[in-house]
Amino acid sequence: MKIGLLFGSFNPIHHGHLIIASYLADETDLDKVWLIVSPQNPLKPSLGLLNEYHRLYLVQLAVENDPRLEASAIEFSLPRPSYTVDTLIYLSERYPQHEFVPIIGSDSLQNFSRWKNAEWLRDHVRFYIYPRPGHVVDASTLPPHWQMVNAPQLEISASLIRRRIREGKSIRYFVPDRVAQEIERSHYYRK
């Protein structure tokens, strides 16, 4: 099975994440997409991150009843901060019967050289790259085994959603209804 790996803080998960995952599950050769909840991204501050188990639960709510998508806590048991190369090695050893393909936004390419073992990843790992607003990529500059995927571009961000919550504004239509209900019920992101 070929499994796409969409890594993220998902702080919180929103329709932008889900549209990308759904699009790649339908429009590429991927059999499934795992949404990997990263406890700690080494290139982002962890201040303001909701507890990883709460974020995982929100992702589980968002993808329930969709057999193409799966919430994953695989990085919870790995050393922190989370590095893509370490997660890929772990997954390849644990599930040798599967092929794993990381999915990244074009905005992530600006920091790619700072990734742990970036050169090895560039040369040995197949990536799917989806466009992000303001981050145009010339596909001819990518390694030949990397693939640009023309997924829809949405300007929805988790920081926008958190700000709206703090301001007492509705997040309806930004996140799935079950996610919005859980955020409201648990008073997440109020402070």
Secondary structure as GFF3:
##gff-version 3
##sequence-region A 1 191
A	DSSP	beta_strand	2	8	.	.	.	ID=ss1
A	DSSP	alpha_helix	15	27	.	.	.	ID=ss2
A	DSSP	beta_strand	32	37	.	.	.	ID=ss3
A	DSSP	alpha_helix	52	63	.	.	.	ID=ss4
A	DSSP	beta_strand	69	72	.	.	.	ID=ss5
A	DSSP	three_ten_helix	74	77	.	.	.	ID=ss6
A	DSSP	alpha_helix	84	94	.	.	.	ID=ss7
A	DSSP	beta_strand	99	105	.	.	.	ID=ss8
A	DSSP	three_ten_helix	106	114	.	.	.	ID=ss9
A	DSSP	alpha_helix	118	124	.	.	.	ID=ss10
A	DSSP	beta_strand	128	130	.	.	.	ID=ss11
A	DSSP	three_ten_helix	139	141	.	.	.	ID=ss12
A	DSSP	beta_strand	147	148	.	.	.	ID=ss13
A	DSSP	alpha_helix	158	166	.	.	.	ID=ss14
A	DSSP	alpha_helix	177	186	.	.	.	ID=ss15
###
